[in-house]
Amino acid sequence: MQRTQHRLARRLARANPTAVFLVTLVVVLVALFTPGVIGGLLTLALAAVVAALVVTTGASQPTRLRVVRLLVLTLLITVGLVKLL
């Protein structure tokens, strides 16, 4: 693992799971209920964050969890692109 990834992994491990969940929930709800281009861009931004997390933490996760994360990522990208159209 690269040095920057190690630092990021330690930072993620220290984050309060409840706070992370609530912030993510708010961002998802705002992105899904905001119409048009802004909602699509917010959804795609959230997908970019999820993609970064999948890349950063993917090797240490079990296969089932990686598959679920990839499905969520695919769903976010699809919703974001549909909202942009």
Sequence and secondary structure as in RCSB ss.txt:
>XXXX:A:sequence
MQRTQHRLARRLARANPTAVFLVTLVVVLVALFTPGVIGGLLTLALAAVVAALVVTTGASQPTRLRVVRLLVLTL
LITVGLVKLL
>XXXX:A:secstr
  HHHHHHHHHHHHS HHHHHHHHHHHHHHHHHS HHHHHHHHHHHHHHHHHHHHHHGGGS HHHHHHHHHHHHH
HHHHHHHHH 
